[in-house]
Amino acid sequence: MPDTPAAAAPQIVITGAAGALGRAVTQHFLDQGARVALLDRDAAHLHHAFPGLENSPHLLLPADVSSAGSVAEAAAQILRTFGTVDVVVHIAGGFEMGEPVHALDRAAWDRMMDLNAWSFVAVTQAFAPAMIERGAGAFVAVSAKSASRGVAHMAAYCASKSALQRLVESAAAELAPHGIRVNSIAPSVLDTPANRQAMPDANPAEWVSTTVAAQTIAFLAGGGAQALHGQHLVLD
């Protein structure tokens, strides 16, 4: 983790915590003794996913990552309670197939851009100032392998993940002088129940397990990644 006292448990914020990858990442950090603040849009879903964390030193908070105000409100509560945040893992986002580019619906475009690109802006706005003041911290975003190239009927999604990667790179350049690292993972297809249901004829053995993705996120959050800035680790 970024520079923290040896006796202090790292304090981690995870967005999209109630999803399949969010649960795997949360469990990984809990196993490492971290204190976590878990954000998800649906409070009921969040509490259902983590019933053992209620009435504990951890925090479970509803937040809409596409709303800067919603994220700022959650961040204020986290910083009041935790004092400092060492790592923010930004998993929340969205995926949908769509129309061809020449028939693309503006609402679908805005939805993907809000969920996958603007959300990163909202999250960094909420947590970067406290990290800058402290002179330490790390952001890890979840991008996608498809951010590197457009795919038919996925234009808005691919463009939004590409925008996320450019935001990660820009933030990394801006925040590195303050002792803050910004990187991402870029998985191909994650092995989740939703993807298995959506692609019943595919071979999940060829996909990326959420456990492996969580371990890679933890690497980017940890001391072994001190020299990585604005990188996208492709998981395939």
N, C-alpha and C positions, 0 to 999 in steps of 0.2 A: 504494500500500500504506500501512498505518498507519505512523506515524512510525518510520522506520528510518534508520540512517546512510546517506548517499548511496552509499557504496561497497559496502554490504552487500546481498547478494542476499536478496530476501524469502523467508521460510521459511513454507511453506504445508502444512497438513494437509488431506488429501482423503479422506473416507470413501466407501465404495462405488466406489472408484477403478477397479475392473476392469470395471464396467458401461459401456454405450455413452456415457452422459453423463460418467461419471467419466473415461473415456479422453480425451474431447474437452477436458474441463476441465484434466486433467493436461497434455495436449499444449500447450494455450494458455499455461499458466504456465511450462512448460519453455521454450517459445519466447521468453518474456519474461525468461529467465535465473533463474527461481526455483529454490530448493532445495525438494524436495517429500518429504513423508512420506505414503505411500499405504497406506490401510487397506482391507481387504476381508475378508469372512468366510472365503472360500476361498483359502488361501495358494497352491495350485497355479494357480488361475484368475488370481490376481494376478501371479504370476511369468510365466505364459504371456502375459499382456497386455503386460507391460513387460520383456521379456528384456534389453533394452539398458541397463536401470537397475540390474541386479545388479552388485555390487562397484563401487559408485559412491558419491558423497557423499549420494545419496538413500536413503530407507528404504522398504522394502516389508514390511509387517507384517500378520499375520492378526489380526482382532479381530471380535468379535460385538457390534455396536452396541446390541443389546438388553440387554446385560449390562454394568452399571456397572463391575464388577470387570475385565472383559476390556478395556474401553476405558481404564480407569485404568492398567492394566499397559502397554498400548501407549503411552499418553501419557507415562508415566514414562520409557520408553526413548527416546521422541522428545525429550523435554526434556533428558535426559542427553546426548544426541548433538548436538542443535541448540542447546541453551542457552535459546533463546527461540522462540516461535511467533508469527508476525504475523497469520495468517489461518487459520481453520478453515472449510472448505467441507464441509457435511454433506449428502451426496447419498444415502447409504444409506437404504433404506426398502423398502417392499413394496406390491404392488397385487394385489388379487384381487376378482373378482365374488363375490356372495354371495346369501344367501337374503333374502326380504322381511324387513322389520323384525320383523314378528310371528312369524317363524320363525328369527330370527337365532341362530346357534350361538355359545355363549360362547367357545369356543376360537378361532373366526374373529375375534371382537371383540378378544380379548386379543392375538391375533397382529398385527392391524393397529395396535392401540394401542402395542404394544411396539416394532414396527418403525418406525412413523412419528411417534410422540409421545414415548414414554419414551426412545427412542434419543437425542433431542435433549437431554433432561435428562442422560443419561449422558455425552454429549460435552461439554456445558458444565461439568458437574461436574469433568471431567478436565482441561480447559484454561483455564477462566475464572480460577482462583486465580492462576496464573502471569501471566496478562494483567493482572489487577488489581494485582499487585505491581509490574509494569512500568509500568502506567498507559497502555497502548495495546493495540490488537488489534481484530479483527473476526471475527464469525461470519456466514456466509452459509448459509442452509438452503434446501433444495429442497422447496417445498410443491406445491400444485396449484391450478389454476383452480377445480376442483370443490370446494375447501375452502369456497367461499362459499355453496354451495347443495347440498342433498341430491339424489341421483340414485337412481332405482329400482335395486335389487339391488346398490347400492354403498354402503350405509349405513355399514358399519364403516370402509370406506376414506375416505369423505368426512368422517366424524366425526373420524377420526384425523388427517387433514390439517388440519381446522379446529382441532383441539386443538394441533397443531404451530404454527399461526399465532398462537394465543393465547399459547403459550409464547414464541414469538419476540418478541411485543409486550411481554410481562412482562419477559423478560430484557433487552430493549432499554432499558426504563425503569430497571431495576435497575443495569445496567452502564454506561449513558451517563455518569454522574458519574465513572466511573473511566477515561474515555477510550476505551471499547470500544463498537463499533457492532454491532448485531444486526439483520439484515434477511433477506428471502427472495425467491426468484423463485417464480412460480406459473404454470407452463406449462399449456397445454391438453393437447394430445397431442404428445409428442416423436417425432420421426422416427427410430426405432430399428429394427434388424432384428426384434426381438421384437414390436414393435407392427405392423410390416408383415406379419409372419406371422400375428398374431392377428386382423388386420383386412384381409384381402386385397382386399376390395371397396372400401376407402376410398381417398381421393386423398391420398397423402403430401405433395403440394405444398401442401396446406392446413395441414399440421402445422408444428411448430416444430423447426428443425434444431438438432442438438446443438451445432453451431458457434456459432450465435446465442445459445443458452442459456449457453454457456461465456463468451462475450464479455460477457453481462449480469452473470454471476457475477463476472467480473473487474472490471467497473465497480463493483459493490457492495463489492468488496474494496479498491478503490483510493481515492485521494485525492479524486476527483471526487464521491464519495458521503459526504463527511465530515458533511454536514448531514442524512443519512437515518438514522432510528432507528425500528425496528419497522415497516418498510414491506414490502409484498409486491408486487413488480413482476410484473404479469400479462403473460404472453407468449402471444399468441393469433394 
